[in-house]
């Protein structure tokens, strides 16, 4: 079973849709890829094995504005990041995609 999920380009606000399993948990949409994460393309059959989806705005299929009218995308990449787990523990993105800058002062 799949469902259609819509994502908004953080650069231009264009909306793109992707078919995917409802069991995948979204963490964030970012303008840059998370270091070390593996990204699938929107049409890949095995999205469950990826850490997220890499989009190219307007090149991965039709895009619309928020009202559903067809528009052209900006052509810039953006990334859907899934929630990731390692040995049952949720992994934080590096750098984190929320909460502002992170500083580690352990010396």
N, C-alpha and C positions, 0 to 999 in steps of 0.2 A: 504494500500500500504506500502511496506517495501523496504528498500534498504540494500545492503551489504556495511558495513563500516569496514575498516582495521585499527588496532591499533598496535603499536610497543611496545613491552616490554621494559621498561626503564633500565632493568638490563642486558639483553642479546641481545636485538635487534631483537628477533623473532617477526614475524608478525602474528596476529590472526584476524579472521574476525567474525563479528556478524551481524545478520539481525535485523534491527530496523526501527522504524518510522522515516521518514525524518524530522519531526517537532521537534525532540529532539535536543537541542543545547548543544554542547560539550564545556566545560570550559577547562579541562586539563586531562592529564594522569599522575598519581603520583604513587610513590612506597608505600605510606602509605594512609590509609583511612582518610577522613576528620572527625574530632570528631563530633559525633551526627548525621552523615548522614547515611541513610539507603541504602544499596547496593543490587541490584538484581544480579542473576546469568545470564550468557550470554543467556541461553535458556529460560528464564522466558517469559511468555506471556504478562505480564503487566509491561513493562519497564518504561512506562510513570509515574507510581506512585512512582518510586524509585528516589533517588538522584544521582544515578550512577550505574555502573556495576563493580562488583568485578571479576577479572580474576585470574586464576592460570595458569601461562605460561606453555603451552603444555598439560594441563590436561582438558581444556575446549573445546577440538577439535584440529584438525590439525593446525600446525603452519609452516610457511615458512620463508625463508630468504627474503631479499628485492627483489630478482629476481624471487621469486615464487617457489624455490626449497624446497621440504619438509625437515624439520630439526626437532630435538628434542628441546623442550623448557627447560628452567632452573628450572621449578617447583616452582618458587617464585610468590607471589601475586603481582598484580598491579591493579590500580583502575582508571576507567574512571569516571570523575566527570562532571555531567550535570550543566548547568546554573540553579540556583534556584531563585525563587521569593517568597516574602512574602508580601502580600497586595500590589502587583504591583511594589515592589521595589526589584531590584536585590540584592541578598545576596552575600557577600564576603566569600570565604572559610576562615576557621579559623584553623590554620594559613594560610595566603595567599599563593597561589601556584606560585606566580610570584613576581618579584621585590625584592628578597632578604629578609632578616629578618625584622620583624616589631616590633617596640618598642613603648609601650604606656607609657608616662610619666605623665599621669594624676594622681595626688595624692590626 
